[in-house]
């Protein structure tokens, strides 16, 4: 039983919702643990360094996400290919796919380490980052880029494990790394007085450890695949499929991150208080989104394996059952946020005005998590089937056409002598609107059914 828990899982048999839930629970715990990386950073910085340092760490999030778009693409492509080849029991294709993705990740990490650092300070200046926090932002970003290999390989290797249906091993390694991250955060900031640089250093060390653990686990799974030297050569067939499946996901991340950066520039215009409030909201939002992301990933693996096995009836049944599970979970989270929201905000700061401002943001966003549950679940099904393009275009519509223009329009319409840059409450309103639109459009495209024609050959 214990051995089975830490092994690959065949999701082409059994009751769909049980397979999805069994996969999602470790994923959810793992995602919560991963979110603790950035959340503990924020708590430690906010409590022991100050509100401006909290704002500085928060500003880095969309920039880091933008720089990681290439790695997001590789991870998505790898996850889909691994799940489909595993479902189809194609050992050689599985081995070559994993080897190709490992080499591609190494090259991408090296590229980011060389290219990203010189761009950081000009980008921060372009975003109207206040002078009071720009040095802290740069410090956090620079250290993160120097340690990008650990983050890159953890995301890729844990994605491969999940594609094989093993979400428990990735969870265990992530929990270990999270504990290490928390301990190092406290040591570096409190004992060594390293400030923002300390939390960044703690994070990259912890991520490197989790990546190493994932590698040792995969190296033992020789009954399913193997990675020898010749598998590390990037075969044209596999590289082409990784790009085909991963490029739309990477583009989606790029679009979303670019929009976040544009909106971050608007957020920065409201001053340090709103910046810090937005950081707190993003941290709580990260936890609130975890069930949605977990079910989305579970649906990708479930759909990928069943499409690989050509069991489309199971895909449709699983899509309905998985979406209902995700919606139920998000409904509970919405209620919790509305009731206990202020207590959650107070974890990050003692400043009453900052707590109240953060809660206003969060109370507007709360109902949107139910909509995102639908979007993530059905998008996961489409990606698992090999259709990464449709979710990408939906992201373009909801982010570029809806969210960003709406935010700036509402800011303009709410300007007044007392609020020369507009009312900051337009930030969560524009985001909620884009979430609702995303759920509607995703449902329509899922029902259209073109995703059924995208399986690997």
Phi, psi and omega in degrees: 000315181296317180296321180296325181298327183256029181235173177296150183237128177275110183265013179270001178229161178090179180288126185307309186293330178291320178295318181294315181294318180298326177283324187287325184298309175298323177300317181296313179298319178295318179294323176296318178298319179295321178295334178297333177309299185286329181291315177297321174307313183293317181297312181298314180294315181296321183280322190251346179245316176139168183295324179295322177294323175300315178297321182297315180296320182295323181297333183289340188301305180296331179291314178299317179299323179294318181290341184263011185299324180297318181290326176298319179297315179298315182298316180295312179300318179297315182300317181293313182295317180298315181295320181288317179292325177294316178297327180272358180060042180257086188299313182296316178297322179296315181296315180293324178296313182295317178298317178299317183291326178295314179295317180297323179293318179298315180293321180293320179296316178298319179300314181294321179298327182273322189268323189292314187309316180294342183271347191295306184294317175302322180293319178297321178293321179298331182274010180059035179295127180303141181301333182292341184233359186295324180293320177296319178299314182297317180301313181296315182294317183298313180296320179299319180290325178293333179253025187294336183298319180298313178298317183298309184289327176297312182298319181289311185291322176291327175296322176295316177302316180292324177299331177277359179090008181257091179266347184284316181299314179301324178297311183300315182293325180289321177297318177301313181294325180295318178298317178298318180298316180296314180298313181294323175306308183295318181294311184293322184275313185278312184280318184262355178054043182272352176062221183300321179300326181296317181290326177294316180295319178301319182294314183290329176294314181296320180293324178296321179295317180295324178295318179297318178299316179298320181297315179297323178295312181296324181297338181270353186268048184289347177285344182252320181203174174216151177234099175255178187303319183289339178286339182282348175289133185282093179297140185302317182300315185284323177297319179297319180289322177300317180294316181299316182277326185270331183302315177299322179292319176296320178295322177300314178298319180296316180296313180298317181292320178298319178295320177299320180293318178296316178290328177298323176299319176294318178300318181299331181291343180274353176100174187298324182298312180292323177300311181296320178298319179296324177297314180299316179299318180296325179292312178294320178302322179302319177288319181297329181279345187304314178301321180296314179295323180295313178294324178299314178294319178299318180293326177296312179295315180300311181295320181299313181295318183284329174291319177301324178274000180061039178252073186289334178294324177291327179298313181295317179296317180294325179298316180293312184292319180294321179294319178297320177298316181296318180295317180298317181295317181293328177297317177298316181298320179300315179297316180298317180297317181294326183275316188249012186308314184296324178294324178294318180294326184289348176295329188270336187204156175263357184282115186299317181298322179292320177298313182295319180295318179297319181293324176300315177303308189293324181294331176286320184284338192310310184294340182291341182293332177293319178296318180294330177302317178294312182301311183295318182295310183287327175294323177299319178298314181296319179294317180299328179282351180105005180256089177269346185287317182300311176301327178297312182293327176296320177296320178300313182297311186286332183266305185283319185272328184259297193294305186297308179299322181296318180300313181289325178296313180294325177297318179294317183289339182259009178293148178202170177303324179282332181234076186297336179259005182098179180269124184297345182292348178292340181297306178290330180296315180294324179291317178301318180300317181293325178296316181296318178296320181299317180296317180296311183293319180298317179300317180297316181288327176297315181295331179296324169087010180295338180298340182290348185259009190254009185296152175296146181262000000 
